[in-house]
Amino acid sequence: ESSAQFEALSSSQGETNPSSRVLFSEPLRDLGFAHGFSTRLGGVSEAPYQSLNLAFNVGDRREAVLENRERFFADLGTSSADVAEVSQVHGA
C-alpha cells in the first residue's frame, strides 16, 4: 500500500506563507530523505505560469523562475547547488 501522507512546511518566512510553497511526504521523511514538493503558490510568475513556476523550459521570464527557485530552496533550507531535480510527465 502506498498512501503518501503530505504535510505543509510549518515555519513562516517572507511576505507569503511558505507553507503553501512546500509539501513533505511523511514516509520519505521517516526514511531520512531530504525532500520537498512544490505547489504553485507563493511565487512571482505571471499568468499563465502563475505563481511558483520553477521550470525554465516553458516560456516564463528567467528572472521570475530564478526568484521562484530562490524562494522554494530557501523554504527547504538549502540552495540550488545542493538540490537534485526530477522531471514529471503529466499524461502519457
C-alpha positions as CSV (number, residue, x, y, z in Angstrom):
1,E,0.0,0.0,0.0
2,S,1.4,3.4,-0.9
3,S,-0.8,6.0,0.7
4,A,1.5,9.0,0.7
5,Q,0.8,11.4,3.6
6,F,1.9,15.0,3.0
7,E,2.3,17.9,5.4
8,A,3.0,21.6,4.7
9,L,6.1,23.4,5.9
10,S,5.4,24.6,9.4
11,S,7.7,27.6,9.7
12,S,6.7,31.0,8.3
13,Q,9.2,33.3,6.4
14,G,8.9,36.1,3.9
15,E,5.9,38.0,2.7
16,T,3.9,35.0,1.7
17,N,3.3,31.9,3.8
18,P,6.0,29.4,2.7
19,S,3.8,26.5,4.0
20,S,1.8,27.0,0.8
21,R,5.0,26.5,-1.3
22,V,6.4,23.2,0.0
23,L,4.9,19.9,0.9
24,F,6.7,17.0,2.5
25,S,6.0,13.3,2.5
26,E,5.9,11.7,5.9
27,P,7.0,8.3,4.7
28,L,10.0,9.8,2.8
29,R,10.9,11.9,5.9
30,D,10.7,8.8,8.1
31,L,13.2,7.1,5.8
32,G,15.6,10.0,6.2
33,F,15.2,11.5,2.7
34,A,15.7,15.3,2.5
35,H,13.0,16.3,0.0
36,G,10.2,18.8,-0.8
37,F,7.4,19.0,-3.4
38,S,6.5,22.4,-4.7
39,T,3.0,23.8,-5.1
40,R,2.1,26.6,-7.4
41,L,1.6,29.1,-4.6
42,G,3.8,31.9,-3.3
43,G,5.8,32.8,-6.4
44,V,6.2,35.8,-8.7
45,S,5.4,34.4,-12.1
46,E,2.6,36.0,-14.0
47,A,-0.2,34.2,-16.0
48,P,-0.2,31.7,-17.5
49,Y,2.7,30.4,-15.3
50,Q,1.5,31.8,-12.0
51,S,2.7,31.7,-9.5
52,L,5.5,29.4,-8.3
53,N,6.8,28.2,-11.7
54,L,10.2,26.5,-11.3
55,A,10.7,25.5,-14.9
56,F,13.0,27.3,-17.3
57,N,11.7,25.5,-20.4
58,V,8.0,26.7,-20.5
59,G,8.4,30.3,-21.6
60,D,8.3,32.1,-18.3
61,R,10.6,35.0,-17.7
62,R,14.1,33.8,-16.5
63,E,14.1,36.4,-13.7
64,A,10.8,35.1,-12.3
65,V,11.9,31.5,-12.4
66,L,15.2,32.4,-10.6
67,E,13.3,34.3,-7.9
68,N,10.8,31.4,-7.5
69,R,13.6,28.9,-7.1
70,E,15.3,31.1,-4.6
71,R,12.1,31.2,-2.5
72,F,11.5,27.5,-2.8
73,F,15.0,26.5,-1.9
74,A,15.1,28.9,1.0
75,D,11.9,27.3,2.3
76,L,13.8,24.0,2.1
77,G,16.8,25.5,3.9
78,T,19.1,24.9,1.0
79,S,20.3,26.3,-2.3
80,S,20.1,25.2,-5.9
81,A,23.7,23.8,-5.7
82,D,22.6,21.2,-3.2
83,V,19.4,20.0,-4.9
84,A,18.7,17.1,-7.3
85,E,15.7,17.6,-9.5
86,V,13.4,15.3,-11.3
87,S,11.0,15.9,-14.2
88,Q,7.5,14.6,-14.1
89,V,5.4,14.0,-17.2
90,H,1.7,14.7,-16.7
91,G,0.0,12.2,-19.1
92,A,1.0,9.6,-21.5
